[in-house]
Amino acid sequence: MTEIEKQYARAFGTPAGRAVLEHMRKITLERTLGPNATDNELRWAESNRAFVRQIEQMISRGKAGS
């Protein structure tokens, strides 16, 4: 575990951090695009989802080492 993983866990472990992460989940992971979504829209959405998942992984690793 690295120091940055601990920092993610600390930052998103606060009430404000949890609220921000929940908002990020709602606008990325829980968002669906309709059947008329363009290739660019799908790629943009997936890159945002991957970013939020990366943050969640960093938090998880940071908590594991606490």
N, CA, C and O atoms as a DFTB+ gen file, in Angstrom:
264 C
 N C O
     1  1       0.855      -1.182       0.000
     2  2       0.000       0.000       0.000
     3  2       0.897       1.240       0.000
     4  3       1.948       1.276       0.640
     5  1       0.448       2.241      -0.733
     6  2       1.219       3.473      -0.823
     7  2       0.583       4.552       0.052
     8  3      -0.552       4.419       0.510
     9  1       1.316       5.580       0.262
    10  2       0.816       6.703       1.056
    11  2      -0.391       7.350       0.383
    12  3      -1.320       7.779       1.066
    13  1      -0.389       7.426      -0.946
    14  2      -1.515       8.075      -1.634
    15  2      -2.807       7.301      -1.411
    16  3      -3.873       7.909      -1.315
    17  1      -2.740       5.976      -1.324
    18  2      -3.944       5.191      -1.037
    19  2      -4.510       5.551       0.341
    20  3      -5.724       5.659       0.511
    21  1      -3.629       5.734       1.308
    22  2      -4.066       6.164       2.648
    23  2      -4.735       7.539       2.573
    24  3      -5.732       7.793       3.248
    25  1      -4.174       8.415       1.747
    26  2      -4.741       9.760       1.609
    27  2      -6.138       9.717       0.981
    28  3      -7.030      10.459       1.392
    29  1      -6.322       8.849      -0.010
    30  2      -7.660       8.684      -0.596
    31  2      -8.642       8.235       0.478
    32  3      -9.744       8.775       0.578
    33  1      -8.252       7.257       1.278
    34  2      -9.133       6.744       2.326
    35  2      -9.468       7.845       3.336
    36  3     -10.607       7.948       3.791
    37  1      -8.492       8.651       3.679
    38  2      -8.735       9.752       4.624
    39  2      -9.664      10.809       4.013
    40  3     -10.628      11.248       4.642
    41  1      -9.354      11.202       2.787
    42  2     -10.127      12.279       2.146
    43  2     -11.587      11.882       1.922
    44  3     -12.499      12.671       2.168
    45  1     -11.794      10.658       1.456
    46  2     -13.156      10.226       1.168
    47  2     -13.822       9.548       2.363
    48  3     -14.961       9.090       2.269
    49  1     -13.108       9.485       3.485
    50  2     -13.677       8.919       4.699
    51  2     -14.421       9.936       5.539
    52  3     -15.072       9.576       6.520
    53  1     -14.333      11.191       5.169
    54  2     -15.048      12.242       5.891
    55  2     -16.489      12.297       5.397
    56  3     -16.788      11.788       4.317
    57  1     -17.385      12.908       6.170
    58  2     -18.762      13.052       5.669
    59  2     -18.820      13.782       4.319
    60  3     -19.569      13.381       3.427
    61  1     -18.048      14.827       4.175
    62  2     -18.039      15.557       2.899
    63  2     -17.494      14.684       1.785
    64  3     -18.044      14.682       0.684
    65  1     -16.432      13.946       2.041
    66  2     -15.846      13.075       1.034
    67  2     -16.806      11.974       0.609
    68  3     -16.902      11.656      -0.576
    69  1     -17.513      11.394       1.566
    70  2     -18.491      10.355       1.237
    71  2     -19.621      10.934       0.397
    72  3     -20.099      10.279      -0.529
    73  1     -20.055      12.154       0.711
    74  2     -21.122      12.796      -0.065
    75  2     -20.662      13.066      -1.499
    76  3     -21.420      12.859      -2.447
    77  1     -19.442      13.518      -1.650
    78  2     -18.895      13.782      -2.986
    79  2     -18.794      12.484      -3.777
    80  3     -19.167      12.441      -4.950
    81  1     -18.292      11.425      -3.142
    82  2     -18.172      10.143      -3.833
    83  2     -19.541       9.601      -4.226
    84  3     -19.696       9.059      -5.321
    85  1     -20.521       9.736      -3.366
    86  2     -21.871       9.288      -3.694
    87  2     -22.416      10.061      -4.900
    88  3     -23.044       9.477      -5.784
    89  1     -22.175      11.364      -4.931
    90  2     -22.607      12.175      -6.072
    91  2     -21.904      11.708      -7.352
    92  3     -22.533      11.588      -8.403
    93  1     -20.603      11.448      -7.253
    94  2     -19.845      10.981      -8.415
    95  2     -20.397       9.649      -8.913
    96  3     -20.488       9.436     -10.122
    97  1     -20.765       8.751      -8.003
    98  2     -21.362       7.468      -8.394
    99  2     -22.675       7.693      -9.144
   100  3     -22.931       7.052     -10.163
   101  1     -23.501       8.600      -8.638
   102  2     -24.807       8.840      -9.257
   103  2     -24.686       9.396     -10.667
   104  3     -25.477       9.042     -11.541
   105  1     -23.712      10.256     -10.897
   106  2     -23.595      10.878     -12.219
   107  2     -22.727      10.076     -13.184
   108  3     -22.601      10.438     -14.353
   109  1     -22.123       8.979     -12.693
   110  2     -21.298       8.161     -13.577
   111  2     -21.779       6.708     -13.592
   112  3     -22.350       6.252     -14.583
   113  1     -21.552       5.991     -12.508
   114  2     -21.840       4.553     -12.465
   115  2     -23.326       4.242     -12.573
   116  3     -23.709       3.237     -13.171
   117  1     -24.157       5.092     -12.002
   118  2     -25.595       4.830     -11.988
   119  2     -26.334       5.490     -13.154
   120  3     -27.548       5.342     -13.287
   121  1     -25.613       6.200     -13.976
   122  2     -26.219       6.885     -15.125
   123  2     -26.275       5.941     -16.319
   124  3     -25.318       5.222     -16.607
   125  1     -27.384       5.958     -16.989
   126  2     -27.499       5.161     -18.207
   127  2     -27.699       6.087     -19.398
   128  3     -28.283       7.165     -19.289
   129  1     -27.199       5.634     -20.526
   130  2     -27.377       6.381     -21.765
   131  2     -28.387       5.645     -22.617
   132  3     -28.445       4.415     -22.597
   133  1     -29.156       6.366     -23.341
   134  2     -30.188       5.771     -24.181
   135  2     -29.621       5.078     -25.405
   136  3     -28.418       5.136     -25.660
   137  1     -30.479       4.430     -26.152
   138  2     -30.044       3.687     -27.340
   139  2     -29.509       4.590     -28.446
   140  3     -28.841       4.111     -29.362
   141  1     -29.785       5.861     -28.375
   142  2     -29.302       6.790     -29.404
   143  2     -27.979       7.447     -29.041
   144  3     -27.534       8.365     -29.729
   145  1     -27.342       6.982     -27.958
   146  2     -26.069       7.570     -27.549
   147  2     -25.017       7.341     -28.627
   148  3     -24.945       6.271     -29.231
   149  1     -24.220       8.346     -28.852
   150  2     -23.158       8.245     -29.853
   151  2     -21.971       7.469     -29.279
   152  3     -21.872       7.257     -28.070
   153  1     -21.094       7.060     -30.157
   154  2     -19.873       6.376     -29.739
   155  2     -19.065       7.263     -28.788
   156  3     -18.531       6.783     -27.788
   157  1     -18.979       8.546     -29.102
   158  2     -18.237       9.475     -28.245
   159  2     -18.874       9.592     -26.865
   160  3     -18.166       9.636     -25.859
   161  1     -20.186       9.642     -26.810
   162  2     -20.873       9.721     -25.519
   163  2     -20.627       8.460     -24.689
   164  3     -20.415       8.542     -23.480
   165  1     -20.656       7.309     -25.333
   166  2     -20.412       6.055     -24.622
   167  2     -18.978       5.989     -24.104
   168  3     -18.737       5.552     -22.978
   169  1     -18.043       6.417     -24.917
   170  2     -16.636       6.418     -24.490
   171  2     -16.413       7.393     -23.342
   172  3     -15.692       7.082     -22.394
   173  1     -17.018       8.555     -23.422
   174  2     -16.900       9.558     -22.358
   175  2     -17.471       9.010     -21.054
   176  3     -16.849       9.134     -19.999
   177  1     -18.651       8.405     -21.127
   178  2     -19.289       7.856     -19.929
   179  2     -18.440       6.747     -19.325
   180  3     -18.266       6.695     -18.108
   181  1     -17.912       5.868     -20.155
   182  2     -17.116       4.757     -19.641
   183  2     -15.818       5.247     -19.016
   184  3     -15.372       4.692     -18.012
   185  1     -15.207       6.271     -19.588
   186  2     -13.974       6.798     -18.986
   187  2     -14.264       7.417     -17.625
   188  3     -13.455       7.292     -16.706
   189  1     -15.400       8.079     -17.486
   190  2     -15.775       8.632     -16.188
   191  2     -16.058       7.521     -15.175
   192  3     -15.682       7.632     -14.008
   193  1     -16.715       6.464     -15.618
   194  2     -16.991       5.325     -14.732
   195  2     -15.690       4.687     -14.261
   196  3     -15.544       4.339     -13.089
   197  1     -14.751       4.538     -15.184
   198  2     -13.464       3.943     -14.834
   199  2     -12.729       4.804     -13.809
   200  3     -12.072       4.282     -12.907
   201  1     -12.841       6.103     -13.950
   202  2     -12.185       7.014     -13.008
   203  2     -12.772       6.866     -11.611
   204  3     -12.028       6.810     -10.632
   205  1     -14.088       6.803     -11.505
   206  2     -14.731       6.650     -10.190
   207  2     -14.373       5.290      -9.598
   208  3     -14.121       5.191      -8.397
   209  1     -14.346       4.247     -10.415
   210  2     -13.947       2.926      -9.912
   211  2     -12.505       2.949      -9.414
   212  3     -12.185       2.298      -8.420
   213  1     -11.640       3.683     -10.087
   214  2     -10.247       3.801      -9.643
   215  2     -10.176       4.479      -8.281
   216  3      -9.423       4.043      -7.410
   217  1     -10.939       5.524      -8.092
   218  2     -10.985       6.203      -6.792
   219  2     -11.450       5.223      -5.714
   220  3     -10.854       5.157      -4.639
   221  1     -12.502       4.470      -5.995
   222  2     -13.014       3.511      -5.024
   223  2     -11.981       2.435      -4.698
   224  3     -11.886       2.001      -3.549
   225  1     -11.208       2.000      -5.690
   226  2     -10.156       1.023      -5.436
   227  2      -9.058       1.602      -4.555
   228  3      -8.550       0.922      -3.664
   229  1      -8.697       2.842      -4.802
   230  2      -7.686       3.500      -3.975
   231  2      -8.162       3.613      -2.529
   232  3      -7.391       3.379      -1.598
   233  1      -9.420       3.969      -2.344
   234  2     -10.007       4.072      -1.002
   235  2      -9.965       2.715      -0.313
   236  3      -9.581       2.613       0.852
   237  1     -10.356       1.691      -1.026
   238  2     -10.389       0.339      -0.461
   239  2      -8.995      -0.123      -0.030
   240  3      -8.824      -0.678       1.056
   241  1      -8.021       0.106      -0.875
   242  2      -6.648      -0.287      -0.521
   243  2      -6.129       0.544       0.652
   244  3      -5.400       0.037       1.505
   245  1      -6.506       1.817       0.686
   246  2      -6.087       2.672       1.787
   247  2      -6.696       2.250       3.112
   248  3      -6.039       2.324       4.151
   249  1      -7.938       1.811       3.083
   250  2      -8.600       1.333       4.309
   251  2      -7.994       0.008       4.768
   252  3      -7.860      -0.231       5.968
   253  1      -7.633      -0.842       3.828
   254  2      -7.078      -2.153       4.164
   255  2      -5.765      -2.026       4.913
   256  3      -5.417      -2.879       5.730
   257  1      -5.051      -0.969       4.631
   258  2      -3.752      -0.782       5.287
   259  2      -3.797       0.065       6.539
   260  3      -2.767       0.312       7.165
   261  1      -4.984       0.511       6.906
   262  2      -5.111       1.385       8.087
   263  2      -4.917       0.617       9.365
   264  3      -4.991       1.195      10.450
